[in-house]
Amino acid sequence: MRFINIESKHNGPVAINANAISSLQMGHDVVYIYLSGDKPIATQFTDIAHAIDYIQRASSISLTQGV
């Protein structure tokens, strides 16, 4: 799994599994990210090309476990 941060339109930052993205769709003025079996996420992206570019280039979130 590869988690990345996305700024949602209404709920602030969201960590998503980039491997679970099933599609991107343009809404009235935002791009929606659809994840497998989940509700769409309204993002702050204004076109699909920029959303795809960000998803491909975004740094992965590193998760560490406490001892």
NORMONOR-V241812 format. One record per residue. N is the residue number from 1. PHI is phi in whole degrees, -180 to 180 (none if undefined). OMEGA is omega as a letter, one per 40 degrees, with the letter a starting at -180 (NA if undefined). Layout:
N	PHI	OMEGA
N	PHI	OMEGA
This chain:
1	none	i
2	-127	i
3	-94	i
4	-133	i
5	-91	i
6	-127	i
7	-85	i
8	-81	a
9	-67	a
10	-120	a
11	-116	i
12	75	a
13	-71	i
14	-134	i
15	-92	a
16	-125	i
17	-83	a
18	-61	i
19	-76	a
20	-97	i
21	-70	i
22	-99	i
23	-167	i
24	-122	i
25	-135	i
26	-83	i
27	-96	a
28	-60	a
29	-140	i
30	-139	i
31	-97	i
32	-102	i
33	-101	i
34	-104	i
35	-106	a
36	-52	i
37	68	a
38	-134	i
39	-71	i
40	-68	i
41	-107	i
42	-77	a
43	-103	i
44	-93	i
45	-70	a
46	-109	i
47	-153	a
48	-66	a
49	-60	i
50	-68	i
51	-64	i
52	-63	i
53	-59	i
54	-63	a
55	-59	a
56	-70	a
57	-96	a
58	-60	i
59	-71	i
60	-74	i
61	-82	i
62	-94	i
63	-104	i
64	-120	i
65	-106	i
66	-77	a
67	-95	NA
